[in-house]
């Protein structure tokens, strides 16, 4: 537990400093995290990291995770990256004479978009008006939901939420996390009423709590299917990048697609 706390404090402080600095400091950190996360995804699926199709997945993840490129280069759209990656991966099955299988190509395609787009929306949120307001609101709602679900579940949790996937999660904990996320978002709306209305604040809290916990379950289900406890060991006591960002990867794209921010 001590190692977990120390790692959490140090990593959290570094993350918040880079979030505060914004610009390329924050964007490059997210791009590095995206590449590490994709590497964890590749290892989970027991694919060779240096194979041509996997390297294309790394390249697509990097392009997707960056909302803008340096030196005023034109940033390719997500649709363009999707089509090019699909074409390359499908072509790889032909040129490799099916040594690279359609299943491998599909996994790499999903992994690149699941991870790359998630981090892209995190970076884009920092570039919105009012600087840190929107990313902090979304992160605080996600973290409040996680903490609330854990502590409320420990205190009064009785009804298992999804024992086949995550045996420690409870319905009571999930509801507790939702309530605390709502409280945090409403505080933002009260303190900054000119920037966010109550309806939007509630919508973001619901997305953070419900979709965030579902994102956690998605990663838990995948790890259980692959027979591993953690996606990696980058963060002692916390696992890998995907273990820490599974909720973020779902929530940030969702709040944008729903038009909440």
C-alpha positions as CSV (number, residue, x, y, z in Angstrom):
1,X,0.0,0.0,0.0
2,X,2.9,2.4,0.8
3,X,4.4,1.9,-2.6
4,X,1.1,2.4,-4.2
5,X,0.5,5.7,-2.4
6,X,4.0,7.0,-3.2
7,X,3.7,6.1,-6.8
8,X,0.3,7.7,-7.0
9,X,1.4,11.0,-5.4
10,X,4.5,11.3,-7.5
11,X,2.9,10.4,-10.8
12,X,-0.2,12.4,-10.1
13,X,1.9,15.5,-9.2
14,X,3.9,15.2,-12.4
15,X,0.8,14.7,-14.5
16,X,-0.9,17.8,-13.0
17,X,2.2,20.0,-13.6
18,X,2.3,19.0,-17.3
19,X,-1.4,19.6,-17.5
20,X,-0.9,23.0,-16.1
21,X,1.9,23.8,-18.5
22,X,-0.2,22.7,-21.4
23,X,0.9,23.0,-25.0
24,X,3.5,20.6,-26.2
25,X,4.5,19.6,-22.7
26,X,1.1,18.1,-22.1
27,X,0.6,16.8,-25.7
28,X,3.9,15.0,-25.8
29,X,3.3,13.4,-22.4
30,X,0.0,12.1,-23.7
31,X,1.6,10.9,-26.9
32,X,4.3,9.0,-24.9
33,X,1.6,7.5,-22.7
34,X,-0.4,6.4,-25.8
35,X,2.6,4.6,-27.3
36,X,3.3,2.9,-24.0
37,X,-0.3,1.9,-23.7
38,X,-0.3,0.5,-27.2
39,X,2.8,-1.5,-26.4
40,X,1.0,-2.9,-23.4
41,X,-1.9,-3.8,-25.7
42,X,0.5,-5.5,-28.1
43,X,2.0,-7.5,-25.3
44,X,-1.4,-8.5,-24.0
45,X,-2.2,-10.0,-27.4
46,X,1.2,-11.7,-27.6
47,X,2.2,-9.9,-30.9
48,X,5.8,-9.2,-31.8
49,X,6.5,-5.5,-31.3
50,X,8.8,-5.1,-34.3
51,X,6.6,-6.7,-36.9
52,X,5.6,-4.4,-39.8
53,X,1.9,-4.4,-39.1
54,X,2.5,-3.7,-35.4
55,X,4.8,-0.8,-36.2
56,X,2.0,0.6,-38.4
57,X,-0.3,0.4,-35.4
58,X,2.3,2.3,-33.3
59,X,2.5,5.0,-36.0
60,X,-1.3,5.3,-36.2
61,X,-1.6,5.5,-32.4
62,X,1.0,8.3,-32.4
63,X,-0.8,10.3,-35.2
64,X,-4.2,9.8,-33.5
65,X,-2.9,10.9,-30.1
66,X,-1.6,14.3,-31.3
67,X,-4.3,16.8,-32.1
68,X,-1.7,18.9,-33.9
69,X,1.8,18.3,-35.4
70,X,4.9,20.4,-35.1
71,X,6.3,22.8,-37.7
72,X,2.8,23.6,-38.9
73,X,2.5,20.3,-40.6
74,X,-1.0,19.3,-41.6
75,X,-2.6,17.0,-39.0
76,X,-4.3,14.0,-40.7
77,X,-7.9,13.5,-39.7
78,X,-9.0,10.5,-37.7
79,X,-10.9,9.3,-40.8
80,X,-7.7,9.5,-42.9
81,X,-5.7,7.6,-40.4
82,X,-8.4,5.0,-40.1
83,X,-8.6,4.3,-43.8
84,X,-4.8,4.2,-44.3
85,X,-4.3,1.9,-41.3
86,X,-7.2,-0.4,-42.5
87,X,-5.7,-0.5,-46.0
88,X,-2.2,-1.3,-44.8
89,X,-3.3,-3.9,-42.3
90,X,-5.5,-5.7,-44.8
91,X,-2.8,-5.5,-47.4
92,X,-0.4,-7.1,-44.9
93,X,-2.6,-10.2,-44.7
94,X,-2.1,-10.5,-48.5
95,X,1.6,-9.9,-48.7
96,X,2.4,-12.1,-45.7
97,X,0.3,-14.9,-47.3
98,X,-1.9,-14.9,-44.2
99,X,0.9,-15.2,-41.7
100,X,-0.5,-11.9,-40.5
101,X,-4.1,-12.9,-39.9
102,X,-7.2,-10.9,-40.2
103,X,-7.7,-11.3,-36.5
104,X,-4.3,-9.7,-35.8
105,X,-5.2,-6.9,-38.1
106,X,-8.5,-6.3,-36.4
107,X,-6.9,-6.3,-32.9
108,X,-4.3,-3.7,-34.0
109,X,-6.9,-1.5,-35.6
110,X,-9.1,-1.6,-32.5
111,X,-6.1,-1.0,-30.2
112,X,-4.8,2.0,-32.2
113,X,-8.2,3.7,-32.1
114,X,-9.1,2.8,-28.6
115,X,-5.9,4.2,-27.3
116,X,-4.9,6.9,-29.8
117,X,-8.3,8.6,-30.0
118,X,-8.7,8.5,-26.2
119,X,-5.5,10.4,-25.7
120,X,-6.3,12.7,-28.7
121,X,-9.4,13.9,-27.0
122,X,-7.6,14.4,-23.7
123,X,-5.1,16.7,-25.5
124,X,-7.9,18.5,-27.4
125,X,-9.8,19.2,-24.1
126,X,-6.8,21.1,-22.7
127,X,-6.9,23.4,-25.8
128,X,-10.4,24.5,-25.2
129,X,-11.2,28.0,-23.8
130,X,-10.6,28.5,-20.1
131,X,-7.4,26.4,-20.2
132,X,-7.4,23.8,-17.4
133,X,-11.1,24.1,-16.5
134,X,-12.5,21.4,-18.7
135,X,-9.8,18.7,-18.3
136,X,-9.8,19.3,-14.6
137,X,-13.6,19.0,-14.4
138,X,-13.5,15.7,-16.3
139,X,-10.6,14.3,-14.5
140,X,-12.0,15.2,-11.1
141,X,-15.3,13.6,-11.9
142,X,-13.5,10.4,-13.0
143,X,-11.3,10.3,-10.0
144,X,-14.2,11.2,-7.6
145,X,-16.2,8.3,-9.2
146,X,-13.3,5.9,-8.8
147,X,-12.7,6.9,-5.2
148,X,-16.3,7.0,-4.3
149,X,-16.9,3.6,-5.7
150,X,-14.0,2.2,-3.8
151,X,-14.7,3.7,-0.4
152,X,-18.5,3.4,-0.5
153,X,-18.1,-0.2,-1.8
154,X,-15.8,-1.0,1.1
155,X,-18.1,0.6,3.6
156,X,-21.6,-0.6,2.6
157,X,-21.1,-2.7,-0.6
158,X,-23.2,-5.9,-0.6
159,X,-24.5,-6.4,-4.1
160,X,-21.9,-7.5,-6.6
161,X,-21.9,-5.4,-9.8
162,X,-20.3,-7.9,-12.2
163,X,-18.5,-10.7,-10.2
164,X,-17.5,-12.7,-13.3
165,X,-15.4,-9.7,-14.4
166,X,-14.5,-7.7,-11.3
167,X,-15.5,-9.5,-8.1
168,X,-14.7,-6.5,-5.8
169,X,-17.0,-4.0,-7.5
170,X,-20.5,-3.5,-6.0
171,X,-23.7,-1.8,-7.0
172,X,-23.6,0.3,-3.9
173,X,-20.0,1.4,-4.7
174,X,-21.0,2.3,-8.3
175,X,-23.9,4.4,-7.0
176,X,-21.7,6.1,-4.4
177,X,-19.2,7.0,-7.1
178,X,-21.9,8.5,-9.2
179,X,-23.2,10.6,-6.3
180,X,-19.7,11.9,-5.5
181,X,-19.0,12.7,-9.2
182,X,-22.3,14.7,-9.3
183,X,-21.3,16.6,-6.2
184,X,-17.9,17.5,-7.7
185,X,-19.4,18.7,-11.0
186,X,-22.0,20.8,-9.3
187,X,-19.3,22.5,-7.3
188,X,-17.7,23.5,-10.6
189,X,-21.0,24.8,-11.8
190,X,-21.6,26.8,-8.6
191,X,-18.1,28.3,-8.6
192,X,-17.9,29.0,-12.3
193,X,-21.5,29.6,-13.4
194,X,-20.4,31.7,-16.5
195,X,-18.5,28.7,-17.9
196,X,-20.8,25.8,-17.3
197,X,-24.5,25.3,-16.6
198,X,-26.0,22.8,-14.2
199,X,-27.3,20.6,-17.0
200,X,-23.9,20.3,-18.6
201,X,-22.2,19.6,-15.3
202,X,-24.7,16.8,-14.5
203,X,-24.2,15.3,-18.0
204,X,-20.4,15.3,-17.6
205,X,-20.7,13.7,-14.2
206,X,-23.0,11.0,-15.5
207,X,-20.7,10.3,-18.4
208,X,-17.6,10.2,-16.1
209,X,-19.2,7.9,-13.6
210,X,-21.2,5.5,-15.8
211,X,-18.9,5.3,-18.9
212,X,-15.8,5.6,-16.7
213,X,-16.8,2.6,-14.6
214,X,-17.7,0.7,-17.8
215,X,-14.3,1.6,-19.2
216,X,-12.7,0.0,-16.1
217,X,-14.9,-3.1,-16.6
218,X,-13.9,-3.3,-20.3
219,X,-10.2,-3.4,-19.3
220,X,-10.9,-5.9,-16.5
221,X,-12.8,-8.2,-18.8
222,X,-10.0,-8.0,-21.4
223,X,-7.3,-8.8,-18.8
224,X,-9.3,-11.7,-17.4
225,X,-9.7,-13.0,-20.9
226,X,-6.0,-12.8,-21.5
227,X,-5.2,-14.3,-18.0
228,X,-3.2,-11.3,-16.7
229,X,-3.6,-9.2,-13.6
230,X,-2.2,-5.9,-14.9
231,X,-1.6,-4.5,-18.4
232,X,2.0,-3.6,-17.5
233,X,4.3,-2.7,-14.6
234,X,5.3,0.9,-15.4
235,X,3.7,2.3,-12.2
236,X,4.6,0.1,-9.1
237,X,1.5,-0.7,-7.2
238,X,-0.7,0.6,-10.0
239,X,0.1,-1.6,-13.0
240,X,0.5,-0.2,-16.5
241,X,-0.7,2.8,-18.4
242,X,-3.9,1.1,-19.6
243,X,-4.7,0.1,-16.0
244,X,-4.6,3.8,-14.9
245,X,-6.2,5.3,-18.0
246,X,-9.0,2.8,-18.9
247,X,-11.7,5.2,-17.7
248,X,-10.1,8.2,-19.3
249,X,-9.9,6.5,-22.8
250,X,-13.7,6.1,-22.8
251,X,-14.9,9.3,-21.0
252,X,-13.0,12.0,-22.8
253,X,-14.1,11.0,-26.3
254,X,-17.7,10.4,-25.0
255,X,-18.1,13.9,-23.5
256,X,-17.0,15.5,-26.8
257,X,-19.2,13.2,-29.0
258,X,-22.2,14.0,-26.8
259,X,-21.5,17.7,-27.2
260,X,-21.0,18.3,-23.4
261,X,-17.8,20.2,-24.0
